[in-house]
Amino acid sequence: MPSLRRPRHPEGRMSLADHFRELRNRAFIAALAVLVCAVLGWIYYQDLFDVILRPLLEVRDERGDALVNINFGGSITQPFSVRLTVSIFVGVVLASPVWIWQIWGFLLPGLRPREKRIALAYFLVSVPLFFAGCALAAWALPQTVAVLLSFTPTGAANLQDAMVYLHFILYFIVAFGIAFLLPVIMVGLNSLRVLPVRIMIKGWRIALVGILIFAALVTPDPSAWTMIALSIPMFALYWCAVAVSALLERRRRKRDPDWLATPDDQASAL
């Protein structure tokens, strides 16, 4: 019986229609993985919501101010919306190995065998980095919430809208996770000889401005504190990526002939 699956080109070449079909299939797999993992978030919603609410309650207990609390009074459907949002967030985080792999997998057909091995190695690094970013955000959340609420005048009510507070917490965590993928992207581009180390070092000021703009766009709160909290580890990871890329370039110089290691904008020995 003939296979219904369209055979792949031996060199990984695909038509535009095949690229769209591949993108559709991988997006469906990623969405299905998020949906399946979101079921766990729905089941353990109460425990998760207690953890999310803890930074706010810690500030309330420290200040001894009962006027700091959460408010579900936005609409009658808001409790359901909050539970659904928490469930989807859990799905996105737990299914991150699947959707990160789908991103890499979409790029693999156009790579050479050696580049495919490099891409697989970067995938194995991307997942721990994403979780590390989420963990750092969870660790920084109590301090962030405390600093932001410290500007509330004594005796004034600070009843946080449940959905607004939830979006702040969840987007803060996901933004850190995505930001921690920056060094993987940089080292990957360097391995493909698209982004040399000398360009990274020379353009660190531009990179810093770009990081600040990225942090300002993805952090859910307009205050400078959350932007700085995300920018500092991102800038540190930038230099970590520079160091790793420098080591890889040194290895390539020892392995490859001098004329292959010469940058495109410089004259080779030939």
Secondary structure, 3 states (H helix, E strand, C coil): CCCCCCCCCCCCCCCHHHHHHHHHHHHHHHHHHHHHHHHHHHHCHHHHHHHHHHHHHHHHHHHCCCCEEEECCCCCCHHHHHHHHHHHHHHHHHCHHHHHHHHHHHHHHHCCHHHHHHHHHHHHHHHHHHHHHHHHHHHHHHHHHHHHHCCCCCCCCEEEEHHHHHHHHHHHHHHHHHHCCHHHHHHHHHHCCCCCHHHHHHCHHHHHHHHHHHHHHHCCCCCHHHHHHHHHHHHHHHHHHHHHHHHHHHHHHHHCCHHHHCCCCCCCCC
